[in-house]
């Protein structure tokens, strides 16, 4: 089975909750983290462990904050991992240099953990990292745990066997900072399978959406450090690096703001210069317009005088025409009066002629009657 085929994202909380090695039926209460030693009196074996653990923790914190918005996870750094308690009241413990456990509360009964007790917590770590200080045999020791019938240990288990069989840690990394090597193991069917790095020389952990790999610093010679990358190959920054990036981003933003202010100032100066030129142009146009207005006013005054002269001549002409019209009207009135007199005489003459004509007709009729022997006056 190839452990490096694409892995379907899984719920972090689906990690097996019970160690493969059962503690057995014990008629007494098992000790918790407050009753077990929190130190095996071993000192840290190299100076890289502490800063390396800080790098691993602080760079992964933003990822864990997204995965665990409730804060239910814990990280151990050279802390005791109790994985078995026997009938002989013997406990088995390892102290991984760095390990991460999902789905557990950050505090136990409002107390900080003194160690991680598997039979109390039930959830094994998702990943453990060991930093080689010696030959590397200790980190790869696959010696199985053995006990007699009374439950007393007769063979101490090797670290590799404990993480694989005793605890069931899904991912196990062995980092040798002296040689610059990194080995990664994936638990498949209760057996560790050696992982192969991807094209970026990283080891993907799909459950976290991150990759583990090595990055060399700028020392001479360069020193290797374990680092996290996201699924697209972007380096996850430590807390200090994020602070530096934030300061750099703020400085860059400030520089951009200064440039923007300078640009706005230059733009404002350019606008002011353009406005000054526009004002000067307007003033020039106004002066030209004022001269043109004066010229127009001079022409208008001359035109007004000419108009007044024309109006005076026109008024004089109109007066003459009115006088002529009055004279014509007087003549027309006299002529009309004469016509009226003539018409009255004509009407009287016509009336006289009508009476004369009527008299003549009467006389002719009377003469006719007399010829007939009729006296017209007797009628």
KETIMAR-447837 format. One record per residue (C-alpha): x negated, y, z negated. Coordinates in nm, 4 decimals, padded with zeros to 6 digits. Example, Ala and Ser with C-alpha at 12.3 -4.5 7.8 and 13.67 -1.06 7.14 Angstrom:
KETIMAR-447837
node c1=-01.2300; c2=-00.4500; c3=-00.7800 $
node c1=-01.3670; c2=-00.1060; c3=-00.7140 $
This chain:
KETIMAR-447837
node c1=00.0000; c2=00.0000; c3=00.0000 $
node c1=-00.1434; c2=00.3381; c3=00.1027 $
node c1=-00.1001; c2=00.5877; c3=-00.1854 $
node c1=-00.1666; c2=00.8851; c3=00.0396 $
node c1=00.1303; c2=00.8591; c3=00.2680 $
node c1=00.3755; c2=01.1527; c3=00.2242 $
node c1=00.5339; c2=01.1245; c3=-00.1177 $
node c1=00.8940; c2=01.2256; c3=-00.1718 $
node c1=00.9116; c2=01.5011; c3=-00.4370 $
node c1=01.0336; c2=01.3547; c3=-00.7613 $
node c1=01.1767; c2=01.4847; c3=-01.0823 $
node c1=00.8982; c2=01.5474; c3=-01.3321 $
node c1=01.1205; c2=01.4086; c3=-01.6039 $
node c1=01.1412; c2=01.0694; c3=-01.4286 $
node c1=00.7941; c2=00.9712; c3=-01.5517 $
node c1=00.8021; c2=00.6407; c3=-01.7462 $
node c1=00.8765; c2=00.7118; c3=-02.1102 $
node c1=00.7114; c2=00.4074; c3=-02.2673 $
node c1=00.3502; c2=00.2916; c3=-02.2690 $
node c1=00.2844; c2=-00.0481; c3=-02.0996 $
node c1=00.1264; c2=-00.1738; c3=-02.4260 $
node c1=00.3991; c2=-00.2280; c3=-02.6871 $
node c1=00.3116; c2=-00.1579; c3=-03.0510 $
node c1=00.5123; c2=-00.4581; c3=-03.1661 $
node c1=00.7733; c2=-00.4866; c3=-03.4383 $
node c1=00.6459; c2=-00.2991; c3=-03.7389 $
node c1=00.8426; c2=-00.3030; c3=-04.0662 $
node c1=00.7206; c2=00.0415; c3=-04.1676 $
node c1=00.7499; c2=00.3893; c3=-04.0264 $
node c1=00.4877; c2=00.4804; c3=-03.7657 $
node c1=00.2701; c2=00.7850; c3=-03.8450 $
node c1=00.3256; c2=01.1065; c3=-03.6524 $
node c1=00.0853; c2=01.3755; c3=-03.5338 $
node c1=00.0657; c2=01.5357; c3=-03.8798 $
node c1=-00.0490; c2=01.2091; c3=-04.0420 $
node c1=-00.3176; c2=01.1113; c3=-03.7921 $
node c1=-00.6704; c2=01.2567; c3=-03.7620 $
node c1=-00.6931; c2=01.5433; c3=-03.5125 $
node c1=-01.0674; c2=01.4928; c3=-03.4577 $
node c1=-01.2985; c2=01.1953; c3=-03.4053 $
node c1=-01.5988; c2=01.4046; c3=-03.5153 $
node c1=-01.7408; c2=01.3942; c3=-03.1602 $
node c1=-01.8780; c2=01.7213; c3=-03.0338 $
node c1=-01.8218; c2=01.8501; c3=-02.6824 $
node c1=-02.0820; c2=01.6862; c3=-02.4640 $
node c1=-02.1508; c2=01.9718; c3=-02.2175 $
node c1=-02.0973; c2=02.3452; c3=-02.2012 $
node c1=-01.8884; c2=02.3243; c3=-01.8831 $
node c1=-01.5945; c2=02.1502; c3=-02.0515 $
node c1=-01.4487; c2=02.4503; c3=-02.2320 $
node c1=-01.4552; c2=02.7050; c3=-01.9429 $
node c1=-01.3509; c2=02.4298; c3=-01.7010 $
node c1=-01.0466; c2=02.3462; c3=-01.9149 $
node c1=-00.9537; c2=02.7153; c3=-01.9323 $
node c1=-00.9797; c2=02.7424; c3=-01.5531 $
node c1=-00.7553; c2=02.4382; c3=-01.5044 $
node c1=-00.4963; c2=02.5637; c3=-01.7552 $
node c1=-00.4726; c2=02.9334; c3=-01.6693 $
node c1=-00.4632; c2=02.8774; c3=-01.2928 $
node c1=-00.1828; c2=02.6201; c3=-01.3258 $
node c1=00.0324; c2=02.8239; c3=-01.5661 $
node c1=00.2303; c2=03.0143; c3=-01.2950 $
node c1=00.3171; c2=02.6815; c3=-01.1273 $
node c1=00.4244; c2=02.5270; c3=-01.4569 $
node c1=00.6305; c2=02.8357; c3=-01.5390 $
node c1=00.8313; c2=02.7771; c3=-01.2187 $
node c1=00.8654; c2=02.4017; c3=-01.2804 $
node c1=00.9462; c2=02.4421; c3=-01.6500 $
node c1=01.1406; c2=02.7671; c3=-01.6964 $
node c1=01.2313; c2=02.6397; c3=-02.0438 $
node c1=00.8612; c2=02.5900; c3=-02.1282 $
node c1=00.9017; c2=02.2176; c3=-02.1946 $
node c1=00.5498; c2=02.0899; c3=-02.1263 $
node c1=00.2201; c2=02.0619; c3=-02.3083 $
node c1=-00.1457; c2=02.0701; c3=-02.2076 $
node c1=-00.4162; c2=01.8991; c3=-02.4103 $
node c1=-00.7822; c2=01.9983; c3=-02.3954 $
node c1=-01.0111; c2=01.7440; c3=-02.5626 $
node c1=-00.7120; c2=01.6568; c3=-02.7836 $
node c1=-00.6282; c2=01.3214; c3=-02.9362 $
node c1=-00.3982; c2=01.0955; c3=-02.7343 $
node c1=-00.2690; c2=00.8218; c3=-02.9642 $
node c1=-00.1436; c2=00.5358; c3=-02.7542 $
node c1=-00.1103; c2=00.2327; c3=-02.9896 $
node c1=-00.0521; c2=00.1522; c3=-03.3553 $
node c1=-00.0967; c2=-00.2108; c3=-03.4531 $
node c1=00.0443; c2=-00.4354; c3=-03.7242 $
node c1=-00.2936; c2=-00.4043; c3=-03.8965 $
node c1=-00.2267; c2=-00.0298; c3=-03.9276 $
node c1=-00.5022; c2=00.0440; c3=-03.6802 $
node c1=-00.4460; c2=00.3212; c3=-03.4309 $
node c1=-00.5932; c2=00.3483; c3=-03.0827 $
node c1=-00.6779; c2=00.6955; c3=-02.9558 $
node c1=-00.8536; c2=00.8636; c3=-02.6651 $
node c1=-00.9320; c2=01.2326; c3=-02.6196 $
node c1=-00.9045; c2=01.3255; c3=-02.2500 $
node c1=-01.0954; c2=01.6401; c3=-02.1633 $
node c1=-00.7763; c2=01.7789; c3=-02.0048 $
node c1=-00.4258; c2=01.6390; c3=-01.9620 $
node c1=-00.0766; c2=01.7643; c3=-01.8812 $
node c1=00.2539; c2=01.6192; c3=-02.0055 $
node c1=00.5860; c2=01.7333; c3=-01.8531 $
node c1=00.9243; c2=01.7332; c3=-02.0197 $
node c1=00.8200; c2=01.7630; c3=-02.3852 $
node c1=00.8908; c2=02.0608; c3=-02.6123 $
node c1=00.6007; c2=02.2986; c3=-02.6746 $
node c1=00.6440; c2=02.2569; c3=-03.0537 $
node c1=00.7369; c2=01.9638; c3=-03.2714 $
node c1=00.9671; c2=02.0695; c3=-03.5554 $
node c1=00.8368; c2=02.4250; c3=-03.5095 $
node c1=00.4776; c2=02.3091; c3=-03.5562 $
node c1=00.1883; c2=02.3071; c3=-03.3131 $
node c1=00.0744; c2=01.9595; c3=-03.2152 $
node c1=-00.2370; c2=01.8356; c3=-03.3886 $
node c1=-00.2517; c2=01.5542; c3=-03.1343 $
node c1=-00.0302; c2=01.3778; c3=-02.8821 $
node c1=00.1298; c2=01.0614; c3=-03.0228 $
node c1=00.2718; c2=00.8464; c3=-02.7448 $
node c1=00.4980; c2=00.6319; c3=-02.9646 $
node c1=00.6547; c2=00.9518; c3=-03.0953 $
node c1=00.6691; c2=01.1554; c3=-02.7726 $
node c1=00.7583; c2=00.8608; c3=-02.5407 $
node c1=00.6432; c2=01.0456; c3=-02.2234 $
node c1=00.2914; c2=00.9745; c3=-02.0894 $
node c1=00.0804; c2=01.2491; c3=-01.9289 $
node c1=00.1238; c2=01.3022; c3=-01.5562 $
node c1=-00.2476; c2=01.3624; c3=-01.5070 $
node c1=-00.5644; c2=01.3286; c3=-01.7132 $
node c1=-00.9055; c2=01.4667; c3=-01.6203 $
node c1=-01.2349; c2=01.3499; c3=-01.7621 $
node c1=-01.5567; c2=01.5497; c3=-01.7204 $
node c1=-01.8581; c2=01.3206; c3=-01.7054 $
node c1=-02.1308; c2=01.4006; c3=-01.9556 $
node c1=-02.3394; c2=01.0842; c3=-01.9358 $
node c1=-02.3764; c2=00.8147; c3=-01.6747 $
node c1=-02.0039; c2=00.8000; c3=-01.5935 $
node c1=-01.9674; c2=00.4399; c3=-01.7142 $
node c1=-01.7471; c2=00.5466; c3=-02.0064 $
node c1=-01.4913; c2=00.7133; c3=-01.7761 $
node c1=-01.4738; c2=00.3992; c3=-01.5568 $
node c1=-01.4796; c2=00.1420; c3=-01.8373 $
node c1=-01.2051; c2=-00.1093; c3=-01.7557 $
node c1=-01.2521; c2=-00.3271; c3=-02.0646 $
node c1=-00.9066; c2=-00.4466; c3=-02.1793 $
node c1=-00.7785; c2=-00.4089; c3=-02.5334 $
node c1=-00.7789; c2=-00.7280; c3=-02.7419 $
node c1=-00.6447; c2=-00.8008; c3=-03.0883 $
node c1=-00.6144; c2=-01.1102; c3=-03.3069 $
node c1=-00.2891; c2=-01.2585; c3=-03.4307 $
node c1=-00.2829; c2=-01.0226; c3=-03.7252 $
node c1=-00.2968; c2=-00.7291; c3=-03.4858 $
node c1=-00.6514; c2=-00.6336; c3=-03.5825 $
node c1=-00.8579; c2=-00.5038; c3=-03.2921 $
node c1=-01.1368; c2=-00.7377; c3=-03.1814 $
node c1=-01.2229; c2=-00.5500; c3=-02.8574 $
node c1=-01.1906; c2=-00.1786; c3=-02.8008 $
node c1=-01.0324; c2=-00.0872; c3=-02.4699 $
node c1=-01.2261; c2=00.1103; c3=-02.2115 $
node c1=-01.1010; c2=00.4553; c3=-02.1142 $
node c1=-01.0095; c2=00.3549; c3=-01.7575 $
node c1=-00.8044; c2=00.0598; c3=-01.8870 $
node c1=-00.6318; c2=00.2744; c3=-02.1507 $
node c1=-00.5190; c2=00.5361; c3=-01.8978 $
node c1=-00.4094; c2=00.2687; c3=-01.6520 $
node c1=-00.2618; c2=-00.0059; c3=-01.8710 $
node c1=-00.2269; c2=00.1399; c3=-02.2169 $
node c1=-00.0748; c2=00.4794; c3=-02.1391 $
node c1=00.0281; c2=00.4664; c3=-01.7725 $
node c1=-00.1066; c2=00.8061; c3=-01.6654 $
node c1=-00.0002; c2=00.8581; c3=-01.3045 $
node c1=-00.3106; c2=01.0494; c3=-01.1887 $
node c1=-00.6621; c2=01.0129; c3=-01.3289 $
node c1=-00.9496; c2=01.2371; c3=-01.2150 $
node c1=-01.3166; c2=01.1852; c3=-01.2981 $
node c1=-01.5267; c2=01.4975; c3=-01.2396 $
node c1=-01.9055; c2=01.4926; c3=-01.2525 $
node c1=-02.0192; c2=01.8540; c3=-01.2633 $
node c1=-02.3846; c2=01.7512; c3=-01.2691 $
node c1=-02.3649; c2=01.5566; c3=-00.9426 $
node c1=-02.0788; c2=01.7579; c3=-00.7881 $
node c1=-01.8483; c2=01.4573; c3=-00.7390 $
node c1=-01.4769; c2=01.4091; c3=-00.7922 $
node c1=-01.2910; c2=01.0769; c3=-00.7963 $
node c1=-00.9121; c2=01.0632; c3=-00.8068 $
node c1=-00.6947; c2=00.7635; c3=-00.8921 $
node c1=-00.3207; c2=00.7143; c3=-00.8434 $
node c1=-00.1211; c2=00.4635; c3=-01.0503 $
node c1=00.0700; c2=00.2373; c3=-00.8133 $
node c1=00.2393; c2=-00.0813; c3=-00.9354 $
node c1=00.0606; c2=-00.0397; c3=-01.2720 $
node c1=-00.2808; c2=-00.0344; c3=-01.1037 $
node c1=-00.5070; c2=00.2574; c3=-01.0208 $
node c1=-00.5739; c2=00.2979; c3=-00.6497 $
node c1=-00.8645; c2=00.5187; c3=-00.5404 $
node c1=-00.7288; c2=00.8214; c3=-00.3556 $
node c1=-00.8786; c2=00.9669; c3=-00.0400 $
node c1=-00.9121; c2=01.3419; c3=-00.0013 $
node c1=-00.7063; c2=01.5225; c3=00.2630 $
node c1=-00.8472; c2=01.7337; c3=00.5471 $
node c1=-00.9235; c2=02.0150; c3=00.2991 $
node c1=-01.1149; c2=01.7679; c3=00.0776 $
node c1=-00.8411; c2=01.8047; c3=-00.1855 $
node c1=-00.6266; c2=01.5501; c3=-00.3685 $
node c1=-00.2515; c2=01.6273; c3=-00.3452 $
node c1=-00.0251; c2=01.5920; c3=-00.6500 $
node c1=00.3224; c2=01.6152; c3=-00.4915 $
node c1=00.5047; c2=01.6230; c3=-00.8274 $
node c1=00.3430; c2=01.9626; c3=-00.8968 $
node c1=00.3160; c2=02.0806; c3=-00.5387 $
node c1=-00.0584; c2=02.1395; c3=-00.5872 $
node c1=-00.3914; c2=01.9925; c3=-00.4815 $
node c1=-00.7015; c2=01.9294; c3=-00.6924 $
node c1=-01.0475; c2=01.9824; c3=-00.5516 $
node c1=-01.3907; c2=02.1340; c3=-00.6125 $
node c1=-01.5104; c2=02.4863; c3=-00.5518 $
node c1=-01.8739; c2=02.5945; c3=-00.5827 $
node c1=-01.9605; c2=02.9267; c3=-00.7458 $
node c1=-02.2282; c2=03.1794; c3=-00.6471 $
node c1=-02.5011; c2=03.0598; c3=-00.8802 $
node c1=-02.8356; c2=02.9392; c3=-00.7496 $
node c1=-02.7986; c2=02.6506; c3=-00.7069 $
node c1=-02.4165; c2=02.6684; c3=-00.6798 $
node c1=-02.2224; c2=02.4951; c3=-00.9563 $
node c1=-01.9076; c2=02.2938; c3=-00.8786 $
node c1=-01.5803; c2=02.3649; c3=-01.0597 $
node c1=-01.2460; c2=02.1883; c3=-01.0513 $
node c1=-00.9773; c2=02.4126; c3=-00.9017 $
node c1=-00.6125; c2=02.3932; c3=-00.8021 $
node c1=-00.4738; c2=02.4870; c3=-00.4602 $
node c1=-00.1128; c2=02.5077; c3=-00.3500 $
node c1=00.0305; c2=02.2784; c3=-00.0848 $
node c1=-00.0749; c2=02.5165; c3=00.1927 $
node c1=-00.4363; c2=02.5320; c3=00.0785 $
node c1=-00.4257; c2=02.8665; c3=-00.1055 $
node c1=-00.6474; c2=02.8807; c3=-00.4132 $
node c1=-00.4574; c2=02.9215; c3=-00.7417 $
node c1=-00.6209; c2=03.2037; c3=-00.9335 $
node c1=-00.7142; c2=03.1931; c3=-01.3002 $
node c1=-00.5810; c2=03.4475; c3=-01.5455 $
node c1=-00.8986; c2=03.6558; c3=-01.5150 $
node c1=-00.8926; c2=03.6292; c3=-01.1359 $
node c1=-00.5271; c2=03.7320; c3=-01.1280 $
node c1=-00.6107; c2=04.0303; c3=-01.3491 $
node c1=-00.8965; c2=04.1227; c3=-01.1138 $
node c1=-00.6662; c2=04.0821; c3=-00.8132 $
node c1=-00.4001; c2=04.2911; c3=-00.9843 $
node c1=-00.6559; c2=04.5631; c3=-01.0603 $
node c1=-00.7824; c2=04.5422; c3=-00.7033 $
node c1=-00.4257; c2=04.5567; c3=-00.5741 $
node c1=-00.3518; c2=04.8554; c3=-00.7995 $
node c1=-00.6701; c2=05.0298; c3=-00.6835 $
node c1=-00.5842; c2=04.9503; c3=-00.3238 $
node c1=-00.2310; c2=05.0770; c3=-00.3810 $
node c1=-00.3731; c2=05.3896; c3=-00.5438 $
node c1=-00.6149; c2=05.4355; c3=-00.2520 $
node c1=-00.3274; c2=05.3908; c3=-00.0082 $
node c1=-00.1222; c2=05.6372; c3=-00.2121 $
node c1=-00.4114; c2=05.8871; c3=-00.2030 $
node c1=-00.4471; c2=05.8368; c3=00.1718 $
node c1=-00.0721; c2=05.8769; c3=00.2087 $
node c1=-00.0838; c2=06.1986; c3=00.0020 $
node c1=-00.3751; c2=06.3238; c3=00.2118 $
node c1=-00.1885; c2=06.2342; c3=00.5264 $
node c1=00.1211; c2=06.4132; c3=00.3936 $
node c1=-00.0939; c2=06.7153; c3=00.3003 $
node c1=-00.2521; c2=06.7177; c3=00.6457 $
node c1=00.0908; c2=06.6780; c3=00.7979 $
node c1=00.2177; c2=06.9631; c3=00.5795 $
node c1=-00.0798; c2=07.1841; c3=00.6787 $
node c1=-00.0208; c2=07.0997; c3=01.0430 $
node c1=00.3487; c2=07.1859; c3=01.0002 $
node c1=00.2555; c2=07.5113; c3=00.8275 $
node c1=00.0100; c2=07.5994; c3=01.1058 $
node c1=00.2719; c2=07.5100; c3=01.3631 $
node c1=00.5258; c2=07.7211; c3=01.1725 $
node c1=00.2761; c2=08.0113; c3=01.1589 $
node c1=00.2200; c2=07.9850; c3=01.5330 $
node c1=00.5953; c2=07.9590; c3=01.5833 $
node c1=00.6475; c2=08.2678; c3=01.3647 $
node c1=00.3853; c2=08.4594; c3=01.5614 $
node c1=00.5483; c2=08.3477; c3=01.8853 $
node c1=00.8895; c2=08.4515; c3=01.7516 $
node c1=00.7482; c2=08.7867; c3=01.6432 $
node c1=00.5931; c2=08.8334; c3=01.9896 $
node c1=00.9240; c2=08.7401; c3=02.1495 $
node c1=01.1071; c2=08.9773; c3=01.9145 $
node c1=00.8697; c2=09.2626; c3=02.0041 $
node c1=00.9175; c2=09.1865; c3=02.3722 $
node c1=01.2917; c2=09.1647; c3=02.3136 $
node c1=01.2817; c2=09.5000; c3=02.1281 $
node c1=01.1038; c2=09.6634; c3=02.4241 $
node c1=01.3493; c2=09.4997; c3=02.6593 $
node c1=01.6360; c2=09.6224; c3=02.4410 $
node c1=01.4961; c2=09.9766; c3=02.4489 $
node c1=01.4676; c2=09.9553; c3=02.8279 $
node c1=01.8217; c2=09.8166; c3=02.8483 $
node c1=01.9446; c2=10.0897; c3=02.6166 $
node c1=01.7736; c2=10.3549; c3=02.8357 $
node c1=01.9343; c2=10.2025; c3=03.1419 $
node c1=02.2670; c2=10.1815; c3=02.9608 $
node c1=02.2433; c2=10.5469; c3=02.8568 $
node c1=02.1650; c2=10.6456; c3=03.2161 $
node c1=02.4494; c2=10.4239; c3=03.3325 $
node c1=02.6757; c2=10.5818; c3=03.0675 $
node c1=02.5904; c2=10.9312; c3=03.1931 $
node c1=02.6513; c2=10.8202; c3=03.5506 $
node c1=02.9780; c2=10.6617; c3=03.4405 $
node c1=03.0798; c2=10.9819; c3=03.2630 $
node c1=03.0057; c2=11.1775; c3=03.5774 $
node c1=03.2002; c2=10.9283; c3=03.7847 $
node c1=03.4825; c2=10.9338; c3=03.5292 $
node c1=03.4869; c2=11.3182; c3=03.5410 $
node c1=03.4991; c2=11.3090; c3=03.9190 $
node c1=03.7615; c2=11.0371; c3=03.9028 $
node c1=03.9683; c2=11.2366; c3=03.6547 $
node c1=03.9423; c2=11.5403; c3=03.8803 $
node c1=04.0473; c2=11.3278; c3=04.1760 $
node c1=04.3332; c2=11.1772; c3=03.9737 $
node c1=04.4439; c2=11.5288; c3=03.8721 $
node c1=04.4496; c2=11.6328; c3=04.2339 $
node c1=04.6372; c2=11.3194; c3=04.3288 $
node c1=04.8859; c2=11.3745; c3=04.0453 $
node c1=04.9377; c2=11.7322; c3=04.1620 $
node c1=04.9883; c2=11.6071; c3=04.5140 $
node c1=05.2278; c2=11.3410; c3=04.3856 $
node c1=05.4236; c2=11.6042; c3=04.1940 $
node c1=05.4381; c2=11.8249; c3=04.5025 $
node c1=05.5551; c2=11.5272; c3=04.7069 $
node c1=05.8128; c2=11.4390; c3=04.4452 $
node c1=05.9358; c2=11.7998; c3=04.4431 $
node c1=05.9645; c2=11.7976; c3=04.8224 $
node c1=06.1369; c2=11.4601; c3=04.8076 $
node c1=06.3767; c2=11.5982; c3=04.5424 $
node c1=06.4556; c2=11.9037; c3=04.7565 $
node c1=06.4977; c2=11.6863; c3=05.0622 $
node c1=06.7231; c2=11.4501; c3=04.8691 $
node c1=06.9288; c2=11.7494; c3=04.7473 $
node c1=06.9568; c2=11.8715; c3=05.1031 $
node c1=07.0574; c2=11.5231; c3=05.2129 $
node c1=07.3186; c2=11.5131; c3=04.9351 $
node c1=07.4600; c2=11.8502; c3=05.0509 $
node c1=07.4700; c2=11.7264; c3=05.4087 $
node c1=07.6323; c2=11.4002; c3=05.3009 $
node c1=07.8936; c2=11.5952; c3=05.0991 $
node c1=07.9687; c2=11.8169; c3=05.4004 $
node c1=07.9862; c2=11.5079; c3=05.6200 $
node c1=08.2239; c2=11.3414; c3=05.3738 $
node c1=08.4461; c2=11.6526; c3=05.3671 $
node c1=08.4333; c2=11.6731; c3=05.7447 $
node c1=08.5257; c2=11.3072; c3=05.7773 $
node c1=08.8083; c2=11.3583; c3=05.5299 $
node c1=08.9307; c2=11.6601; c3=05.7316 $
node c1=08.9023; c2=11.4690; c3=06.0547 $
node c1=09.0947; c2=11.1809; c3=05.8988 $
node c1=09.3750; c2=11.4135; c3=05.7951 $
node c1=09.3714; c2=11.5802; c3=06.1361 $
node c1=09.3848; c2=11.2441; c3=06.3064 $
node c1=09.6742; c2=11.1371; c3=06.0870 $
node c1=09.8643; c2=11.4623; c3=06.1598 $
node c1=09.8125; c2=11.4135; c3=06.5317 $
node c1=09.9397; c2=11.0590; c3=06.5123 $
node c1=10.2498; c2=11.1758; c3=06.3236 $
node c1=10.3123; c2=11.4443; c3=06.5806 $
node c1=10.2760; c2=11.1934; c3=06.8622 $
node c1=10.5231; c2=10.9610; c3=06.6919 $
node c1=10.7716; c2=11.2420; c3=06.6305 $
node c1=10.7456; c2=11.3409; c3=06.9939 $
node c1=10.8075; c2=10.9860; c3=07.0911 $
node c1=11.1152; c2=10.9681; c3=06.8684 $
node c1=11.2525; c2=11.2860; c3=07.0171 $
node c1=11.2175; c2=11.1320; c3=07.3613 $
node c1=11.4328; c2=10.8582; c3=07.2279 $
node c1=11.6813; c2=11.1042; c3=07.0972 $
node c1=11.5918; c2=11.0404; c3=06.7327 $
node c1=11.5368; c2=11.3253; c3=06.4973 $
node c1=11.2168; c2=11.2365; c3=06.3097 $
node c1=11.3078; c2=11.4616; c3=06.0204 $
node c1=11.6300; c2=11.2638; c3=05.9675 $
node c1=11.4256; c2=10.9549; c3=05.8962 $
